[in-house]
Amino acid sequence: MPTWLVTGGAGFIGANFVRHALAHSDARIVVVDKLTYAGHMESLDEVADELRFSFVRADIAEADAMAQIFREHSPDAVLNFAAETHVDRSIDGPAAFIETNLIGTFVLLEAARAHVAELPESERARFRFLQVSTDEVYGTLGPSGAFSETTPYEPNSPYSASKAGADHLVRAYHGTYDLRTLITNCSNNYGPYQFPEKLIPLMVLNAIEGKSLPIYGDGGHVRDWLYVDDHCSGIRLALEHGRPGEKYNIGGQNERTNLELVDTLCARLEEALPAAQNPALQAAGIADYASLKTFVEDRPGHDRRYAIDASKIRDEIGWRPSHDVESGLAATVRWYLEHRDWCEAVQSRGYARERLGLEASSG
């Protein structure tokens, strides 16, 4: 039974990956998470009693803690989901992003390198370090084209710069120390257990409460939307079948402007909870969810368009997404409507769905 060390496993993508891995592999899963505002044990309730699951509360940037975890659990693979991820928060406070995303990845790589050095030769070749990254490291696109694995890095926010730096470290540890590393760069994820600072859960929760739906700028920013379980399957396949030293782009092939996405969400909400049956909207005299849309000042340095070319992981490994944006959004809306208790619990720790990233624009 292999042991997979999943850092950031109580966060959005990490928690979804833990459930996916337990369902689709025989691995023992050890989650390491320091439980920041975006990491929640409630996201792991479904698997807490699984015999193949264990949890350690720790910070990946603390070298002694990581060394102890590697000694105790002797992982066959590390999947690094641990990251500060919200661009707006990185504008207001970049230091936390450098500490976790860059320094934390360095500490993990050093712990992995020391661990592998103690393994028998036959086991060294089996070890993998998979860095979960983002398409934002590539910068912004014009109206056509897509990011490939050979696209130069041009990050435009403190968040994307910290992730780009981590990717470079991971690549260097393969080239310098022959550590068996992999990098995956994904497009925008959505689905269950996403913290409500992100666009889709923010829109859903605001809409059902009759609050405004803030859309940055003209709403024309384009993203490639990827259902989170599709992303998790891509990561697992890359871990199991990817070539060490390679990177793989994982995208949903579902490009939408932010305005188109919000319009689709409003339509799916109307199906799941018609405005005429929503007490919050009725009390405010609001006839439909689309009436809640509000255009607000754009984010500083807001990348205009992202799109992923996922042909490499498709052709080499056989991965394909199972969800289009229509079916994925419908499932996501239903999940948030049915899990209001989770939403209330995670928001009770100091986030009231206020707008973030305002310091730079007001300074």
N, C-alpha and C positions, 0 to 999 in steps of 0.2 A: 504494500500500500504506500504510494508516494505521499509526501507531505508538501503541500503548497502553502507558503507564507503569503498572506494577502494583506498588504498594508492599506490603510484607509478603507477597510472592509465594512465599516459602519456608515460610510457615506453613500451617496446615491448610486453611482455605478458599481462601487465595490460591494455593496450589500446585494445588489441584483446579481453580481457575478458569483457571490458565495452561494446563493440559491441555485444558480445555473450549474455551478461546478459540482455541487452535491447531487444534483439530479442527473448530470451527464458524464460523470467521471467516478472513479473509485478512490479519489484522493482524500487524504485527511486535510482539512482546512484549518489553518491557524490564522485568525484575524488579529492584526495589530492596528490599534486606532487610539488616538489620544482624546477622542470625543470632544472635538471643538463644537461650535454652534451648528455645524452641518453634519456632524456624525452622531448617530443616535442608536442606542441599544434597541429602541422600539422597531428599528428597521430590520433587526435580526431575530425578532421574537419567534418567527416561524421555524427557525433552525436551531434555537437555543438548546434544545434537548437532543439534537442529533449527536450520536456517538462519535461521528467523524468531525465534529466542530468543536473548536475551543477559541477562547478570546483572551487577549492580553491588552491591557490598557497601557500604552507607552507612546512616546514621541519618537518618530524615526530620526530626528535630528540629534538624539541623545546617544552617543556612541556606546557608552557602557551598557545601556538598556538593550541596544540592538545586539551587541556581542553576547549578552546573556541569553537573549531569545534564540539566536543561532545555535548556541551551545546546547540549549535545552531541547530544541525541536529539530535540529539538524535537517533543514528543509532541502528538498530536491529541486524546488523552484521558488522564486520570489516574483510576485506580481505586484508592482508598485502603483497602486491607485491613490496613495496618500498625496493630497495636494490641496492648496488653497486655489479655488477655481473661478471665483466671480470677478470679472473684469472691473466692474464698478468698485468693488472693494479694493482691488489692487490700485486703483486711481487714488482712493482716499488713504490707503496705508500699504505701500509696497513692501515694507520690511518683512511682514509675515510671509509674503510670497517667496522672497529670497530665502528666508530661513527654512521653510518647509520644502518648497519645490526644488531648490537648488542645493542648499546645504544638506537637507534631509536625504536627497538622492545620493549625494556624495557619501554620506555616512553609511547608507545601505550598501552602496557599491564596495566600500572598504570592508564592511562586515562580511559581505558575500565573498570577497576576494580572500579574506583570511579563512573563512569557512571552507572554501574549495581547496585551499592549499593543504588542509588537513585530511582531505578525502583520499581514499584509494584511487588509483588512476582510472579504474573502470567506472567509478562513480562520478569523477570530475566531468567526463564527457556527457553525462546525462543531466548535469545541473543546468538550469536556465534562469536568467534574470530578465523579466519582461517589463519594460517601461511603458506605462499607459500614458500616451501623450495626446496632443490635440492638433487639429488642422490650423489653429490660430498661429502656430509658429511660422507658417508660410507667409503671413501677411494678408494682403487683400488682392482680389482679382478684379479685372475689368468685366465687361458684360459677357465674355465668352472664355472658354478654357476651363481647366480643372487642375487642382494640385495633384502632382504625382510624387512618388518617393524621391525623385531627383530634383524637385523644385527647391531653389535656394531658400534658406530661412530669412525672413524679413519681419520679425515680430514688431508689433506697433503698440503694445501695452505692457505695463510691468508684469502682468500675469503671463502673457505669451512669451515675453523675454525670459522669464524665470523657467518656463517649460522648455524653451529652446536651449537654454544653458544646460539643463538636466539631460536633454537628448544628446547633446554633444559629449557630455561626460560619459554617458552610457556607451556611446559609439567608441569613445577613446579607450574605455576599459576593455572592450573587445579587442581593439587593435593593439593595445600596449600589453595587456596582461592575459589575453586569450580567454577572458571571461565569456561564457556562452550567453551573450545578450541578444535581446530582440526589442524592437521599438514598434509600437502601433500608434498611428495618428488617426484620430477619429473625427467625424463631423459632429454637429450638435445633437446631443442625446436628449431623449425625453422618455417619460414613462413613470411607473410607480416609484414612490419614495424619493422624489426629487424635492429638495428644499425650496420653499416658496419664494425665494429671492429670484429664481430663474423664470424666464418668460412664460412658459406654458402653465406651471402650477400657479404663478401669480395671476395670470389672466383668468384661470378657472375659478380660483377662490374669490377674487375680486368680483367676478361676474355674478356668482351665486349669492353674494352679499349685496349686490346692487351698487358696488363701488366702481370708480372710473377704471378704464383699461388704458393705461399710459403707453403710447407708442412713440418711440424715439424718432425725431426728425420727420421725414415724409413717409416713413413706414416702408421705404423701398429697399432696405438692406436685405440681402439674400443669404439664406443659410440652407445647407443640405441637412435635412432632418433624419435622424437615425433612431429607431426604437431601441431602447436600452438592452433588451434581451437579444436582439440581433447583434448588437455590439459585443455582448458577452460571449456569444457563440463564436464570433470572429476572433476574440482574444484567446479563447480556449483552443481553437484550431491552430492559431499561430503558435501558441505554446507547445502544442503536441506535434505539429508538423512543419513549423517554420524553420528556416535555415539560420543558424546562429550568425550574428553579425548583420542580419538583414532588418529592414523596416518595412512595415505593411500599412498602407492606408485603408481605413475601414469607413465607408460612407453609405448612406441610405439611398442615394440616387433619388432624392425627394427634395428638389430645390423649391423654396417658397420665399416670397418676400415676407417680412414680418407682418405687413398688413394682410396679406393673403392668409397667413397662418391664423391670425386673430379672427378673421372672418370665418374660417373653417371651424375654429373652436366655438365660436358663437353658434354656428349651425349645429354642431354636435351637442352643445348644451341644450339647444332648443328641442332636440330629439329626446335627450335624457331627462331634462327637467324644464318643461315648457315655461316660458316667462309668465304666462297667464296663471301658472300654478305655483309660482315662486313668491312667497309672502314678502320678501325683501323688495322685489321689483314692484309688486302691486302696491305696497305701502308708499313707495316713492313715485308712483304714477308712471313707471317706465314700461313701455309696451314690448320691448325686445332687447336682447343682450347687445346687439350691434350699436344701440343708442349710447352705450357706455363708453365707446371708443373716444379717446382723447389724445391729441398729438402734443408732445412735450419737447422741450429743448433736447437736442441730440447729445449723445455721450461724446466727450472729448476723444478724438482720434478713433472714431467708430469705423471699423473696417466695413467696406461696402458690400463685398460679396465673397463667400467661400463656396467651393465646390470640390468634391473629392473624386478622383479617379481611382476606383477600387479594383481595377482589372488585375493587378498583381496578385492580390490575395485570392481573387476568384480563379485565376488561371493556375496558380501554383498549388493552392490548398483546397479549392473547391467551395469556398464560402460564398453565400449569397444571402441577402436579407430576406426575411419571411414576411415582413410587414410593409405595406405602403403607408403613406402618411394619413390617408383617410381611415384605414382600419386601426392604425396605431393610435391616432388621436381619439377615436371613439372609445377604445379600450382604456386610454389614459383618463379621459373625462369620467368614465364610469368608476374607475378606481378612486379618484379623488372624491367623488360624490359618496362612495361607500366607505371611505376611510377618513371621515372628518375628525375622528378621535386622534388619529396619528397627526393630522395637520395641526390640530389645536395643541397637542403635546409639544411638537417641535417648535412651534411659534411662541410657546409660553416662556422660552428661555431668552427673550430679549429682542425679538424681531417682530415688528408690527407691519410688515410689508411696506415700509417707507422706502422712498427712492434713495439709492446709494450712488456714489460717484459724483457728488455735487461739489466737492471742495475745489477740484481743479477748474470746473466751469465757472465758479463764483469768485475765484481768487484773482 
